[in-house]
Each structure stands twice: as C-alpha cells, then as structure tokens.
Amino acid sequence: MEYGEVKKDLIFVTLCTVRSGKFEDAVKATKGLPKAVPPGIKLKVRYSLFGRFDAIFIFEAQDEATATKFVRWLQDTLDTETFLAVPWAE
C-alpha cells in the first residue's frame, strides 16, 4: 500500500446450506440482518437460492479476522463456504 492510500474493505462471498433440523433456527437468526451484523461487517447482499446452496451472503470486512467472526456466527445454524472476492483488473 502506498503512502496516503486508503485501505479498502475486502469483499467476501459466503455460500450456505441450512444444517439438518435447523431451518427455523436459521430463519430466526438471520431475520435481524443486516442490523444484527457484528461491528466491522457491511452486509451488501443476501439471497435465498434454489439448488445446492440455500443462501448467499456478500459482505465487506476490514480484514479476514473480522470476516471470520461473522462467518462463525452464521455457522450456528448454517454450513458455509466462504471466498475472498477480488475485482478484475481494469
């Protein structure tokens, strides 16, 4: 990072499947989003999905540790796969 450059938040994509027997718990836990996200997380998009995964969350975090806290919170009721998204170079 160059002197004077502003550090940008990292973009993460998390794909989720509801754990067996946890559907109602997952709905309750995620109902308060985006207001209930931990500090340092900016939830950009959340969608329900048809297919292999049940939901997708796209969010920004200042670093991997902050993102991990959010994903671990989701893992109370969801199985997750999280990816760091990198913008295409111009």
MIDOSE-1310 file (N, C-alpha, C; in nm, 2 decimals, decimal comma, always signed):
residues 90
meyg	+0,08/-0,12/+0,00/+0,00/+0,00/+0,00/+0,09/+0,12/+0,00; +0,06/+0,22/-0,08/+0,13/+0,34/-0,10/+0,10/+0,44/+0,02; +0,19/+0,53/+0,05/+0,17/+0,63/+0,15/+0,05/+0,71/+0,11; -0,04/+0,74/+0,20/-0,16/+0,82/+0,17/-0,28/+0,74/+0,11
evkk	-0,26/+0,61/+0,07/-0,36/+0,53/+0,02/-0,46/+0,49/+0,13; -0,59/+0,49/+0,09/-0,69/+0,44/+0,19/-0,71/+0,30/+0,17; -0,70/+0,22/+0,28/-0,72/+0,08/+0,27/-0,87/+0,05/+0,25; -0,90/-0,03/+0,15/-1,03/-0,07/+0,11/-1,07/-0,19/+0,19
dlif	-1,20/-0,20/+0,22/-1,25/-0,33/+0,28/-1,24/-0,44/+0,18; -1,22/-0,56/+0,23/-1,22/-0,68/+0,15/-1,36/-0,73/+0,12; -1,38/-0,79/+0,01/-1,52/-0,84/-0,03/-1,51/-0,99/-0,01; -1,62/-1,04/+0,06/-1,63/-1,19/+0,08/-1,76/-1,24/+0,03
vtlc	-1,76/-1,36/-0,02/-1,88/-1,43/-0,06/-1,90/-1,56/+0,02; -2,01/-1,57/+0,09/-2,03/-1,69/+0,17/-2,16/-1,77/+0,11; -2,14/-1,89/+0,07/-2,25/-1,98/+0,03/-2,29/-2,07/+0,15; -2,42/-2,08/+0,17/-2,46/-2,15/+0,29/-2,57/-2,26/+0,26
tvrs	-2,56/-2,36/+0,34/-2,67/-2,46/+0,34/-2,72/-2,47/+0,49; -2,85/-2,49/+0,50/-2,91/-2,50/+0,64/-2,87/-2,64/+0,69; -2,83/-2,64/+0,82/-2,80/-2,77/+0,88/-2,93/-2,84/+0,91; -2,92/-2,97/+0,90/-3,03/-3,06/+0,92/-3,10/-3,03/+1,05
gkfe	-3,23/-3,00/+1,04/-3,31/-2,98/+1,16/-3,30/-2,83/+1,21; -3,23/-2,75/+1,14/-3,20/-2,61/+1,19/-3,27/-2,50/+1,11; -3,37/-2,54/+1,03/-3,43/-2,44/+0,94/-3,49/-2,32/+1,02; -3,57/-2,36/+1,11/-3,64/-2,25/+1,19/-3,54/-2,16/+1,27
davk	-3,44/-2,23/+1,32/-3,33/-2,15/+1,39/-3,26/-2,06/+1,30; -3,23/-2,11/+1,18/-3,16/-2,03/+1,08/-3,24/-1,91/+1,04; -3,37/-1,93/+1,02/-3,46/-1,81/+0,98/-3,46/-1,71/+1,10; -3,47/-1,76/+1,22/-3,48/-1,66/+1,33/-3,34/-1,59/+1,35
atkg	-3,23/-1,66/+1,33/-3,10/-1,60/+1,35/-3,07/-1,49/+1,24; -3,11/-1,52/+1,12/-3,08/-1,42/+1,01/-3,19/-1,32/+0,99; -3,30/-1,33/+1,06/-3,41/-1,24/+1,04/-3,37/-1,09/+1,06; -3,29/-1,07/+1,16/-3,25/-0,94/+1,20/-3,14/-0,87/+1,12
lpka	-3,09/-0,95/+1,02/-2,98/-0,89/+0,93/-3,05/-0,79/+0,84; -2,98/-0,69/+0,80/-2,84/-0,65/+0,83/-2,81/-0,58/+0,96; -2,92/-0,55/+1,04/-2,90/-0,47/+1,16/-2,81/-0,55/+1,26; -2,82/-0,68/+1,26/-2,75/-0,76/+1,37/-2,61/-0,81/+1,33
vppg	-2,56/-0,76/+1,22/-2,42/-0,80/+1,19/-2,32/-0,74/+1,29; -2,21/-0,81/+1,31/-2,11/-0,77/+1,40/-2,04/-0,64/+1,35; -1,98/-0,56/+1,44/-1,91/-0,44/+1,40/-1,80/-0,47/+1,30; -1,78/-0,39/+1,20/-1,68/-0,41/+1,10/-1,73/-0,48/+0,98
iklk	-1,85/-0,53/+0,98/-1,91/-0,60/+0,87/-2,01/-0,51/+0,80; -2,00/-0,51/+0,67/-2,10/-0,43/+0,58/-2,17/-0,54/+0,49; -2,29/-0,58/+0,53/-2,36/-0,68/+0,45/-2,42/-0,61/+0,33; -2,37/-0,65/+0,21/-2,41/-0,59/+0,09/-2,53/-0,66/+0,02
vrys	-2,53/-0,79/+0,02/-2,64/-0,87/-0,04/-2,66/-1,00/+0,03; -2,79/-1,04/+0,04/-2,82/-1,17/+0,09/-2,94/-1,22/+0,00; -2,92/-1,34/-0,05/-3,03/-1,40/-0,13/-3,05/-1,54/-0,08; -3,18/-1,59/-0,10/-3,21/-1,73/-0,09/-3,18/-1,79/-0,23
lfgr	-3,14/-1,91/-0,23/-3,10/-1,98/-0,35/-3,18/-2,11/-0,38; -3,20/-2,14/-0,50/-3,25/-2,27/-0,54/-3,13/-2,35/-0,59; -3,12/-2,47/-0,54/-3,01/-2,56/-0,59/-2,93/-2,61/-0,47; -2,80/-2,63/-0,49/-2,71/-2,70/-0,40/-2,70/-2,61/-0,27
fdai	-2,70/-2,48/-0,28/-2,69/-2,39/-0,16/-2,82/-2,33/-0,14; -2,85/-2,29/-0,01/-2,97/-2,23/+0,03/-2,97/-2,08/+0,04; -2,85/-2,03/+0,06/-2,83/-1,88/+0,07/-2,70/-1,83/+0,03; -2,69/-1,71/-0,01/-2,56/-1,64/-0,03/-2,55/-1,51/+0,04
fife	-2,44/-1,48/+0,10/-2,42/-1,35/+0,17/-2,29/-1,29/+0,10; -2,30/-1,17/+0,06/-2,19/-1,09/+0,01/-2,17/-0,98/+0,10; -2,05/-0,97/+0,16/-2,03/-0,87/+0,26/-1,88/-0,81/+0,25; -1,86/-0,70/+0,31/-1,73/-0,64/+0,32/-1,68/-0,64/+0,46
aqde	-1,55/-0,66/+0,48/-1,49/-0,66/+0,61/-1,35/-0,60/+0,60; -1,31/-0,54/+0,71/-1,18/-0,47/+0,71/-1,06/-0,57/+0,69; -1,08/-0,70/+0,74/-0,98/-0,80/+0,73/-1,04/-0,94/+0,75; -0,96/-1,04/+0,73/-1,01/-1,18/+0,74/-1,05/-1,21/+0,88
atat	-0,99/-1,16/+0,98/-1,03/-1,19/+1,12/-1,17/-1,15/+1,15; -1,21/-1,03/+1,10/-1,34/-0,97/+1,12/-1,44/-1,06/+1,04; -1,41/-1,09/+0,92/-1,50/-1,18/+0,83/-1,52/-1,31/+0,90; -1,42/-1,37/+0,96/-1,43/-1,50/+1,03/-1,53/-1,49/+1,14
kfvr	-1,53/-1,38/+1,22/-1,62/-1,37/+1,33/-1,77/-1,38/+1,28; -1,79/-1,31/+1,17/-1,93/-1,31/+1,11/-1,96/-1,45/+1,06; -1,87/-1,52/+0,99/-1,90/-1,65/+0,93/-1,92/-1,75/+1,05; -1,84/-1,74/+1,15/-1,86/-1,83/+1,27/-2,00/-1,81/+1,33
wlqd	-2,04/-1,69/+1,33/-2,18/-1,66/+1,39/-2,28/-1,73/+1,30; -2,27/-1,73/+1,17/-2,36/-1,79/+1,08/-2,36/-1,95/+1,10; -2,24/-2,00/+1,14/-2,22/-2,14/+1,14/-2,30/-2,21/+1,26; -2,37/-2,13/+1,34/-2,45/-2,19/+1,45/-2,56/-2,27/+1,38
tldt	-2,61/-2,23/+1,27/-2,73/-2,29/+1,20/-2,70/-2,33/+1,06; -2,59/-2,28/+1,00/-2,56/-2,30/+0,86/-2,42/-2,36/+0,84; -2,41/-2,45/+0,74/-2,28/-2,49/+0,69/-2,24/-2,39/+0,58; -2,11/-2,34/+0,58/-2,07/-2,23/+0,50/-1,95/-2,27/+0,42
etfl	-1,94/-2,20/+0,30/-1,81/-2,19/+0,22/-1,79/-2,05/+0,19; -1,68/-1,99/+0,23/-1,65/-1,85/+0,21/-1,53/-1,83/+0,12; -1,54/-1,73/+0,04/-1,44/-1,70/-0,06/-1,41/-1,55/-0,05; -1,28/-1,51/-0,07/-1,24/-1,38/-0,09/-1,26/-1,34/-0,23
avpw	-1,34/-1,23/-0,26/-1,36/-1,19/-0,40/-1,26/-1,08/-0,43; -1,20/-1,09/-0,55/-1,10/-1,00/-0,59/-1,15/-0,93/-0,72; -1,17/-0,80/-0,73/-1,22/-0,74/-0,85/-1,12/-0,76/-0,97; -1,18/-0,77/-1,09/-1,10/-0,79/-1,21/-1,02/-0,66/-1,23
ae	-0,90/-0,67/-1,27/-0,81/-0,56/-1,30/-0,87/-0,48/-1,42; -0,87/-0,35/-1,42/-0,92/-0,27/-1,53/-0,84/-0,29/-1,65
